[in-house]
């Protein structure tokens, strides 16, 4: 029988912003604990897919990795929380690698040198049985004391709706730093939606974005739902803070971060206002240094209502423990739609791995692939046949085909770009031929997947080295038809 301490810790995680109870991770956590409380042991991938994610009885883990993806995200979120803001919690919830049964034990934060969470190769097997119920190193007296401590802790945050407000909202220009909000929503990552008045928003990839905070000056607005080109989740560009001059002073732990600033021109270049280039121009300062000069969103993004991201690395807090970002309007008012600070690895950037699917996927090496983003043009389709000789055939299940272009935001540097191809439609060479360019440079000329691979359903990977972003901070990849339509299944970008 579950103790009150167990139930209290579960409710704390689900109601304090650690895991959104309405998200896939929240539903998964609630489900596995219900099974744990009941003493049942049917926590297999197929059962979870059907019961939690409403997959049909014909669920096939080879073509649908939703359980592994959400378990990966849940494990990482719990690990980050108990290593950070939850380090003082008396109990610790975990989902050990290789199983879905939860454990709850004494909370001892991991050593700083603990390796990054990696999913084992056999984590997708249906025959992986849950281990024994939660391991206990506590006496009953200690559990009672822990329960009392939990009950006496500060009140949990209220759970807010994830739907963005539709009416424009003008907020006070005074600095807003909520006392009850942690510095980071998950681990040491900090994601903020300027202009968003609700407590938090969970995006389509499961990331938690905090409502507007840490600002001084400017006004907040929310334009409501609308289409934003090159944006997998348009909600990240639908609210904004703008003004002649405003700043964000964001508290962050010591270390180096990747910073991404999200922009989209909402006014100039639209039907209501035909103004385009040179209509809105701004400067952006980072910790006192000018990082974007005469920055024109419309010109950089090549249009209005287009998602545009500028990326920076090696960003550290100033001496006061804050990351200071200052926006100054030169022509018209400056604006920003979203701010993301994520701890960077010791070398290069966090790899960008995208695939032409509507859901994420964890490969056999434990790497997370997300639905493709930053793209304009083309069509999306899922194929019923896979190249099973591939190490991870699921990478080739979906494809983007047509005449399309990716604009991938990266900091200055040199990058390796790998393109993944599989021909699942044509059998004969010459039926599909195309070119791939990056900012005027030819990467692939008259490329024929069947000819290169030696037949249909044989995967081909082409890697390109030392590619640099253009002046707009983008790796542009243009897929241009020669015979029939180009296609791509997955794209990977990593530092050289």
HELIX and SHEET records of a PDB file:
HELIX    1   1 UNK A    4  UNK A   15  1                                  12    
HELIX    2   2 UNK A   24  UNK A   38  1                                  15    
HELIX    3   3 UNK A   45  UNK A   51  1                                   7    
HELIX    4   4 UNK A   66  UNK A   83  1                                  18    
HELIX    5   5 UNK A  121  UNK A  124  5                                   4    
HELIX    6   6 UNK A  140  UNK A  151  1                                  12    
HELIX    7   7 UNK A  234  UNK A  237  5                                   4    
HELIX    8   8 UNK A  297  UNK A  301  1                                   5    
HELIX    9   9 UNK A  393  UNK A  396  5                                   4    
HELIX   10  10 UNK A  449  UNK A  453  1                                   5    
SHEET    1   A 2 UNK A  91  UNK A  95  0                                        
SHEET    2   A 2 UNK A 102  UNK A 106 -1                                        
SHEET    1   B 4 UNK A 190  UNK A 192  0                                        
SHEET    2   B 4 UNK A 338  UNK A 343 -1                                        
SHEET    3   B 4 UNK A 257  UNK A 263 -1                                        
SHEET    4   B 4 UNK A 308  UNK A 315 -1                                        
SHEET    1   C 2 UNK A 200  UNK A 202  0                                        
SHEET    2   C 2 UNK A 208  UNK A 210 -1                                        
SHEET    1   D 5 UNK A 215  UNK A 216  0                                        
SHEET    2   D 5 UNK A 245  UNK A 251 -1                                        
SHEET    3   D 5 UNK A 322  UNK A 331 -1                                        
SHEET    4   D 5 UNK A 281  UNK A 286 -1                                        
SHEET    5   D 5 UNK A 289  UNK A 295 -1                                        
SHEET    1   E 3 UNK A 219  UNK A 222  0                                        
SHEET    2   E 3 UNK A 239  UNK A 243 -1                                        
SHEET    3   E 3 UNK A 334  UNK A 336 -1                                        
SHEET    1   F 6 UNK A 361  UNK A 362  0                                        
SHEET    2   F 6 UNK A 368  UNK A 371 -1                                        
SHEET    3   F 6 UNK A 352  UNK A 355  1                                        
SHEET    4   F 6 UNK A 490  UNK A 495 -1                                        
SHEET    5   F 6 UNK A 415  UNK A 421 -1                                        
SHEET    6   F 6 UNK A 460  UNK A 467 -1                                        
SHEET    1   G 5 UNK A 375  UNK A 382  0                                        
SHEET    2   G 5 UNK A 398  UNK A 409 -1                                        
SHEET    3   G 5 UNK A 474  UNK A 483 -1                                        
SHEET    4   G 5 UNK A 433  UNK A 438 -1                                        
SHEET    5   G 5 UNK A 441  UNK A 447 -1                                        
SHEET    1   H 3 UNK A 375  UNK A 382  0                                        
SHEET    2   H 3 UNK A 398  UNK A 409 -1                                        
SHEET    3   H 3 UNK A 486  UNK A 488 -1                                        
END                                                                             
